[in-house]
Amino acid sequence: MAGKPGGKPRAKRKGERQPAESLPFARICVDVPLAHLDRPFDYLVPSDDDAAAVPGARVRVRFAGQLVDGYVLERVESSEFGGRLSYLDRVVSAEPVLAPEIMKLARAVADRGAGMMIDVLRLAIPPRHAKVEAEPPRAPAPVPEAPTAEVWHGYPRGKAFLEAALAGRAAHAVWQALPGEDWPARLAEAAATVASTGRGAVIVVPDHRDLTRVHRACEALMGAEGVVALSADLGPAERYRRWLAVLRGAVRVVVGTRAAAFAPVHDPGLLVIWDDGDDLHAEQRSPYPHAREVLAQRAHANGAALLVAGFARTTEAQLLVDTGWAHEIIGTREQVRAAAPRVASIGETDTQLARDPAARGARLPSIAFDAARSALAAGAPVLIQVPRRGYVPSLTCANCREPARCRRCAGPLALPGGSRDDQPRPAACRWCGVSEASFVCPACSSRRMRAAVIGAKRTAEELGRAFSGVVVRTSGADEVLATVPGKPALVVATPGAEPVAEGGYGAALLLDGWALLNRADLRATEEAYRKWITAAALVRPGSDGGKVVVIAESALAPVQALVRWDPVWHARQELAGRQELGFPPAVRMGTVDGTPDAVAKFLETVRLPESAEVLGPVPLGPEGADGLAERERALIRVPRRDGRVLASALAEAQGVRTARKEPDPVRVRFDPPELV
């Protein structure tokens, strides 16, 4: 839609619509998923829709012969397009759902991730529900009183952070909660402190269990009308009702999962993310924004306080501290020692190995059994963390340890569990479901298989036999428990599904540590430590008999960090390694995935900055293994100062491809969690 500047509406014809007298042009963000069309387009506003076509309203427009959705970005007096402009087809709703602050944030997030603004708006604005929109507006919640927050004052710099947030200063902090800390109550106190000044607060948590806990804590301080919980499982009507209450200024505090980072709170004063290392915070749709990065950009743009909180610390959070952009809030070593459980590992003393020579090879060595028995005898539950769910999630050759694959589709084989005709069910493919009753290893011709990692259900069965008469509970994908009674029981859970025990667990057994540490992933060590310390934080202090046993070598860095309960040291170690190797977050890195021809053409088209370094392309997998054609990945890394330049170059190259209607798609992503 290019043309000469100064275009004007044509003279009136009989039956023709007339443009609005004031600000007759509207700039529209159209919902068209083509990278080269990621820009506003001008339309005429008919006089009949003058009052309804407000900035932020949903509209329908005709684009390339089709009716598409869009949002009014702004109304202007003149247009630079010199050709014939089309009128808005209709205004879907006069509700200004795209707030000015969210519009700027969406543009910034799209630019940072080499994506499109309309893709970000799909994440930020829930689908419209007309019946809910017609309901009377919710009455504004009363301004709450500022809580005392005495526990915050016990943290060095904790009191200073709350005072800065209360005064409206842009305080940025990284908080490491002490073991056993009632962190939902602490986050609620911080939000209520800011809400007492009339400003808004947003708290983003990984999943619905954390959401429930924080929401209840906020309700206890601010009342049910002072806070709303936003998540995808609410249903379209209720979710839109709560979101509208925030948009209309009736509610100041929002608690939600990753999409809540875009919640349109008025005058945000505090933005919080809990456990930013959890992969649930990373959006799996383009442009793949992480909730931490969204909140950081929002805090920078609005002058709001930002709190990155958790038991562990990510390398990204450590980078914020090292650069001076954020300060750290951590307890003293005396506070940590008083609150932390006693942590034991494999081979920490010669005496331990002398008593149990097979400890290094055992899945559940004697120190783990002793810790569980002591906790059960003391009347406390025991937490057993298992890295995988299911019965036997994956199988390998018992002779050469080669992964067992399906002869039909090359998918991984696993034992489904259960029985058929009083016989154990044979191994079956996890992709196509075909049973494999006569396995033959293609590498060594062995016919025997073994479990690569034993799942939670099988572990529960084994522990039930070892501790007869003790209740065994499981928490995982099929059923996630929120809480368990503070009575003797074995609680087998996968990482992230550990329920909270009343009064804390007496012991925690962190099994199969090698399965977490040996993953082919850049973040394997960081992720293993995060999962361990999150589970260990649910255990009673060592002074009350709480003990954690991690089944991993004591000499490993994450094990040492867990034994000393020092997430800061571990984050510094990880960041130093990333800086030495040139991996995120020390650098900005873009990945380009696609067929070999598509990746090669993309690299020829893109205009990279001089500092860019291209690694690869490398194959992502054998052709046909996942039902797709052969795919490759190229890595492009630049210093952090050139991150925006690289994002702009990649977005431009994507636009060229879509304009040329290239048949093979290419996926561009920045700093993805899985790089290797």
N, C-alpha and C positions, 0 to 999 in steps of 0.2 A: 504494500500500500504506500509506495513512494510517490511523490508528486511535487509540484511547485508550492512554495510557501504561500500562506495567505488565502487558502481555499475558503469559500463562503457557500452557504446553502443556496440552492437554486431558488428562483422566484416561485411563488405559490401557483399550483395548478388546482383545478377543480377536484375535490376529494382527496387532495394530498395532505399528509400530516405536516404540521408546522413545528419548527424547532422551538425549544424553550427560549423565552426572552432573555433570561439571565443565565450565564454559563451554559451555552447550548451544546457544548461538546463534552463527551465523557471518555476518559481513557480506561479501557477495559483490559483486564487480564483474562484471556480466553483459555478455556480448558481444551487445549489441543496438544497432545503429547509428541510434539516435534521440536527438537532442540533449536532449530533455526527460527522458530516462531516464538521464542521465549522473550517477548517484549510486549509493551502495551500497544493496543490498537485504538484508534479514534473512531467514535461513533457519534451520531447526532442523537440528542435527547428530545423526543417529542414533547410538545407542550402538555399533553395529557399525563405524562409520567414525570413532569418536572419535580413535583414534591416527593415522589417515591424514589427517584433515582439518586439517592444520597450516596456519598462515598462509603464504600463497604457493603453496599447492597448486592444481592444476587440478581443477575439478569440473564436473559436469553438473547443471543445475537445470532445473526446469520453470518457464517464464516465459510468461505469457499463453497457456497451453495448448500451448506448444512446448518441446522440450528444446533448451537452448542451453548454450554453454560459459561458463565463468566462472573467476574466481580468488578464493581466500579472502583477504580483506584482513586480517581479524582475527577472533579468537574472543572473545566477551563473555559476561558473566553474565546480562544482561537485555536485553530489546528494547523499544524505544519503540513498536513497532507493536502495537496492541491487538487486531487481528483474528486470524484463523486463519493460522498460518504453515505453509508447506510444508517438507518435509524435503529435504535434498540428495538428488538422484536417485542419484548415485554420485560417488565420488572417482576421477577418472581416473588420477591419479598422486599419491603422497605426497611426491614431490620438491618442495621449496619453491622453485619457479622464480622466483617474484616476491619478490625480496629486499626488505626494508624500505626500504633506501635508494633502490632503483629505483622502488618504489611511490611514494615522496614525490616523486622526480624526475619521474615520468610525470605526476603530478597538477600539478606546477608548470609543466611544459612545455605541458600541455593548457590550463591557465588562461591562460598567457601568449599562446597563439595562438588563443584563443577556440574551442578544439576539445574533443574528448572524450577521456577518459582511456583508454578501451578502444582507440581508434585509436593512441595512443602505445604501448600495450602490444603491439600487433601489430608495431610497429617494433622494440621493445626485446627481445622474447622470441621466439626462433625456434620453429617448429613442433616438436612432440614426436616423437621417434623412440624407440619403446618398446624395441626391441632394444638400442639404444645405452644407454638409461637403465638397463638391467639389467646392463650390463657392470660389472666390479669398478672401484671408484674408482681414479683415477690417483694414483700416489705423489706427495706434495708435492715440488716442486723445491727444491733447496738454495738458501740465501740467497747471492747473488753478492757478490763483493768490489767495493768502490767503485772505479771507474776513476780514473786520474789526471786525465783531461779537461784536458790542458794547453792545447788550442786554445781552449776556453771561457775560460780565464784571460786570453787575449789580447784578448778583447772587454771594453771598459769595462762594468762591472756584470755581466759574465758569471760571474765567480767568485763574486760576492755572491749571485747568483740560485741557483747550485748549493749554496752553503753554507746558504742559507735553506731550500731544499727538503730538504737533508740533515738539517737541524734540525727539520723538520716544521712550519715556518712557512708561512702562506698567502701565498706570494710570487706576484705576478701580473706577467707581463712580455710585451712584444711584441718579438720578435727579428727583425732584418733580416740574413739571412745574407750574407756577403761573396760577390762573384762567384767562381764556381769552388769554392765551399765544399763539402766532403763532408758535406752536411747530414744524410744518414741516419746517419752515424757520430756526429754531434753529438747527435742526438735519442736514439740508443741510449745514449750516455754519460750523458745526463740521466736516462733511465729506469733505467739500472743503478745510478746514484747513489742514487736513491730506493729501489729494490728492495733495496739493501744494508742498509737499515734495517728491512726486513720489511714495508714498505708497498707498495701497488700502484701501477701506472702504466698509463695508456691513451694511445696515440698514434693519432690519426685522420689518414688521408691520403686524397687524392682518388680514386685508381684503383689497379688491380692492379699496375701497374709500380712505382709508388712503394711499394706494400705489400711487394713482393718485395725491394726494395732495403733498406727499413728493417728488415724481418724478418731478413734476412741479417746486417745490422749488429748487431742485438740478439743473434742467436745467437752471433756471434763473441765477445761480452762475457759472456753469461749462459748459454750452452749451449742446445741444442735443447729441453731440457725446461723451460727457464726462461721461455719466451715462446711465445705462440700467435698465429697470424694468423687473423683472422675476416673473411670476405667472403662475399657471396651466391653466388659461383660455386664454392664448395667442394662443393656437394651436401648434401642434407639430413642424411645420417648423419654425415659428417665435421664439418660445421659444428656440429651439436648436440653431438657428442663433445667438441670443443674448448671450446664454450661451457660445457658441464657442468664441465669441468676448471677453468675460471675460477670458476664458481659455487661449487664445492666447495672452493675455496681451494688447489688444487694448483699453480696458475700465478699469478704476481703481475703479469706484464707482458702487455698485449694490444696488438697492432697490427692495425688494420683500417680499413675504409671507414666511411661515416657512421653506420651502425647500431652500430658499435663504441663510439660515444659513450655508449651505455647498458650497456656490458659490466659485469657484476656483480662487478668486482674487489673484494676485501676491503680495507677501509681504504685507499681511494685517496689517494696522496700527491702525484701529479703527473698532470696532464691536458694533453695537447699536441694542437694541430691545426696541420698543415702546409698552407700555401697556402690560407688561409681564403676567398680571393676566388674560388676555383674553384666553378663552379655545381654540380659533382657533390656538394658538401657540403650542398646544399639538398634536402631531401626533397620529392618531388613528390606525396605523399599527405597528406591532412589529419592533423594541423593544420600541415603544412608546416614542421617545425622545421629550423633550420639547425644543423649540428654545432657551430659556434662558440658559439651561444647555449645549446645543451644543456650543453656543457662549462663555460661560464661559470656557469650556474645550479648545476651540480654542484659546482664549485669553491667557490662561495659557501656552499652548504649544508654541505659537508663540511670546510671549512677546508683544502682541497688547493691546491697550487701550480698555476698555469695558465700555459702558454706558447703564445702565438699567433705562429707562425713562418712565414717565407716570404722570397722575394727582394723581392717587392713588399709594399706595405702598403695595406690597405683603409681606407675611411673609418670603418668600424665599429671597427677596431683603433686608428685614430687617436683616435677618441672615447674609448676606454678610457684612452689616455695623457693626453689633455687633461683628463679629469675626475679624474685622479690615481688611478684604480682600478688602473692598471697602469703599470709603468716600462718604458722602452725600452732594448733592448740593441742597439746599433749600433756598427759599426767606426768608427775615426777616419778623417778624410779621407785621411791618408797611407796607411792600410791599403786604403781603397777604390781610390785611384789605383794602388797597386801590383798589385792583383788584377784590376781591371776591364779589359776590352778597349777599344780605341779605337773610338768610335762616330761615324759620319758620317751626315749627312742631306742632303736636297736643298736647295740654295741656301744652304749655310752660309757660303760665301765667294763673292766676285765672280769669283775665278779659276776656280772650278769651273763656274760658269754660262758663263763665256767659252769654256771648253774644250768644253762640251757644252750649247749653247743649248736643246736639246730635252729637257733632263734632267727638267724639271717635267712634261712630257707623256708621257715614256717610262715603260714598265712596268719596264724593267731598264736604267737609265742606265749611262753609261760607268764611273762610280765603282764600281758594283756588279760589273761585269765585271772591272775591275782588281783588286778585292779577291778575287774568286773565283780569278782566274788566279794571283795571288800565293800564295794559300793552297795551291792545287793544286801549284804549283811547289815549295813547301816541304814537300810530302809529307803534307799534312793534309787531312782531309775538309772539305767546305763544307756548311753547313746553309742550306736555303732554306725559309722559313716562308711558307705560302700560306693565306689566311684560310678558304678553302672546299675541300672535298674534291670528287672527281669530275672530270669532263672539262670541261664548261662548265656550272656549276650553274644559272645563270639567264640569260635572254636579255631584251633590250630592243629597242625599235624603233631602228633605226640612224639615223633622221631626228630624232625628237623625244625619244628616250630613255624613252618610256613603257614600263612593264613589259609583256612579251609574255605574253598570257593565252590559255588554251584557250577555244575557242568553245563547247565542250560544258559545262564545269563552272567556268570562270573560274579554273582553277588555273594556276600558273606553268609556262611552257614552258622546256625545257632540251634540250641536245644530249646524247644518251645515249652517244655515242662508238661506235667500231667501224664495221663496214660490213655491208651486205647486198647480195649479188649484185655484189660489187666496187664498190659505190657507198656513199658515206657515209650513215649512217642519218639520216633527217630529224629535226627537232625533235619532241619528244613532251611531253605533259603529265606533270608530276611527281605529280599527284594521281590521274588516271584512266588514264594510260598511252596515251591516244589520240594517234596521230601527227598532226602539223600540217604538211602538205606545201605548202600554199598560204596562208601567213600574210598577213593584211591588218591593218594597225594601225587600230583604231577611232578614233584621235585625228587622224591625218594621212593615212591611207590608203596609207602606205608599205608596200612588200612586203619590205623588207630588215630583217634583224635583226643585232644584234651582241651580244657577251658582256658582261654586266654585271660579272661577276667570273670570271676564268679559274680553273678548279679545279686541284687538285694533279696529276692525271694529265696534263692538257694541258700544264701547266707543265713536267712531267718530259720530255714529248716535245720541247718547244721547246728546253729546255736540253741535251737529248741531241744535238740537231742543232748547237747552238752550240758545245758542247764535245765534239767527236767523240773517241772513244777513251776517254772517262772513264766510269767506272761510275756509273749513276744508280739510286738506291734511293728508294723511296717508303714513307712511314709515315703511315697514316691509318685510316679506319674499317674497311676490309676487312682490313688487316694492320698492326698496330702493332708496330714494332720496339723492343726494349728497349735494345739497344746496337748499335754499328757499329764496325768496326775503325778504328784510327787511320791509315788509308791514304787516298790521294787518291780522292775520290768526291764526287758530288753527292747530298745527302740532302734530298729534297723531303718536307716534313711539314706537316700541319695543326696549328694551335695545340693544345697538350696532348699531341701524339703525337710530340714530338721525342725521338729516341733519344739516349742518352748515348754520346759518342765517346771511345774510349780516348785519353787524353792531351789531350782537348778538341778542339773544332773550330778550324780555322785562320781561318775567317770565317763570318759569318752574314748572310744577305740577308733582310730582313723586307719582303716584297712587299705591294703593294696596301694600304698603310696607310690610305688614304682609305676603304676598304671597312669597316674596323673603326671608324674615327672617325666616320663619317657615319651609323652605324646610329641609328634612331629609338629610342633607349634612354637612360634616365637614367644608366646606368652605362657607356655606350659608351667614354668617355675612360678611365675607371679600368680597364675590362676590356682595352682595347687596350694600355695601358701594362703591365698585368700579363702579358699574353701576350708582349709584346716583351722585357721584362726577364728573364722565365723562360727564353726562348730564348737571349738574349744571355749569360746566366750560364753557358751550356755552352761558351762560346768561351774560348780561351786568353787570358791577360793581354796587354795591349798591348805590354809589354816583350818578349814572345815572338812578336810579330807578329800577335796576334789582332785582328781588325777586324770591326765590325758596321756594316752599312749599312741604314738604315731609310728606306724609300721614302715619305717624308712631308715636309712643309714644316718647315724648321728652326725657324720662329718659333712653332710650336704648343707649348703647355705640356707635354704628355706627351713630345714629342720632346726638348725642352730637359731634362726630368727624366731621360730616358734618356742623353743626351749627358753630363750631369754625374753620372749614376748617383746620383740623389738621390730615392729613393722616399718619404722622409719629407716633403720639400718638396711633392711632388706630392699626397700624401695630405692635407696641410694645406690646399692649394689647393682640392682637391675638397670637403673638409668645409666650408670657408668658403663655397663656392658653395651647398652643400646648406642650410647654416644661413640664408643670405640668401633662398633660394627657399622654404624651409620643406618640405624633402623629407628622407626617412630618410637617415642615422640621426639627423639633428638633431631629428626629431620621430618619433612613432609614427604609422603610417598603416595603416588597414585598408581593404581593397578589398572591394566587394560586387558580384559578377558574377551576372547572370541575365537573364531576359527583362525587358522594360521594365515590365510589370505587377508581376512578382515583386519587382524592385528597388524600385519605388515603394511597394508594400505593406510591404516590409521597413523602409524609411526612415520610414514612418509608425508602425511598431510599436516600433522601437528607442528606448530611453531614453538619449540621448546625454548626456555631461557638458557642462557649460556652456562649457567651453573648446573643444568640438569644432567643426570647420569642415567642411562637406560640399561637395565639389567634384563637379560633374557632376549627373546621369549623362551619360555620353558613349557613343556606339555603339562596339562592339568590332570590327564588320565588317559587310559587307552581308549581308542575309538570304540564306541558302542557299549562301554562298561556301564554307563548311566543312562543309556537310551538316547544320548545326544551324539552329534558328530564330534570329531576330534577337536579339542579346544586347547588354546595356549594362553599364557599369561605373560605380559611384559610389566616390569616394575620401573617406574620413573621416580627418582628421588632428587630432591633439591634441599638446600638449607632452609630453615624455617622462615627466614626473611623473604624467600622467593615463593612461599606457598601460594599466595594469592595470584601471582603471575602464572604459576603452573596450572592452577585451577581455571584461570581465564583461558589459557591456551587449550586445555583439554575440552572445555565447554565449546570453544570456537570450532575445534576439530569435529566434535560431535554434531554441531550445527551444519558443517559442510557435508558430513555424511548423510544426514537426513535430507538436506536440500537436494543432494544427488540421488536420493532414494536407493542407497546401497542396500542390497538384499540381506546381507548377513549382519545381525546386530552385534554391537560391541558394548560391553558393560564397563563403565568407568567408576572407580570407587577410590576414596581417599582414606589412607591409614586404616585398612580393614583389620579386624582382629586376627584373621588367619592370613599370614603372609607366606609361611613355609609349611 
